[in-house]
Amino acid sequence: MMIDIILNDSGGTIMESLELRIFRKVARTKSISKSAENMGYVQSNITAHIKKLERELNTTLFIRHSKGVTLTKDGEKLLYQAEKIISLLDKTLKSFQNHPKTLKIGTTQTIAGYLLPQCIIEYQKQFPNVLLSVSTLNQDDLEQKLSNGQLDCIITNNSHNICHGKQILNSPENLVLITPSSCHSQKDIWKYPVIINSIESCPYRKVLLGWWNLHQSELPKMIELDTVEAILNTVAMGGGISLLPQVVLLDKQNINSFYIESLQSTSIHMWVATDKLPSEYIALKDIIQKQLKIDNN
């Protein structure tokens, strides 16, 4: 919610609530770069809002130095007022929210299965009044539904830029090559079929086939399966090899895994719609980022 606060009768000076929120974040973190990261903006955007605020108030709000920023006396004065204004705005907004807020998330079947469950539980603890709706789609459909407003945010491991969205998370996945338990070394890998998703835009499929083609002159025998569970079961039964996030292998028997550096080329990306404020999704982003660190250790 964006609200303009007119500071004089002539209307010549107008302050936006977003500028106050940015100012408060910088004041709390004492760092423009940390504020930009936390709020999902580029650093130059944060700086521009602060400079605009300083021009509007005709004063200096921060002292810049090598370790970050420090509030001036006028900055401390504004922070005191900003806390009251933002609190009042939030209370006013909440009083008009007769219906629970719904957060519509889009993601792939794999990410929904291994990453989101714990994240959703943690998010619900922090925001019990928010209704979560998760749709599992292929990569192309995710982008389309984000663009036309059917989704608020998407979580994907497709690395290409999305024109109608803002990226607020980019965190590496930890992938492993999985093989039947009878495969004891990487030399044995080449005799097995490659098990991949049937969707050609699947990042795991692209990475695995690209890696195979770099090391083998002949194309692999391929088995296409559309669910993680089917892939795992087929590998465990000796049917082939595949590439998946390491965390999906927990408690899986009859499967060996190999960490290969050249296969580590996918990341988890979180995008929000261009008409949404990135700051509204920071809590979910932080939860996902924390879970990825746990999963990758």
Buried (B, 14 or more C-beta within 10 A) or exposed (E): EEBEEEEEEEEEEEBBBBBBBBBBBBBEBBBBEBBBBBBBBEBEEBBBBBEBBBEBBEBEBBEEEEEBBEBBEBBEBBBEEBEEBBEEBEEEEEEEEEEEEEBBBBBBBBBBBBBBEBBBEBBEEEBEEBEBEBBBBBBEBBBEBBBEEEBBBBBBBBEEEBEBBBEBBEBEBBBBBBBBEEBEEEEBBEEBBBBBBEBEBBBBBBBBBEBBEEEEEEEBEBBBBEEBEEBBBBBBEEBBBBBBBBBBBEEEEEBBBBEBEEBBBBBBBBBBBEEBBBBBBBBBBBBBBEBBEEBEE
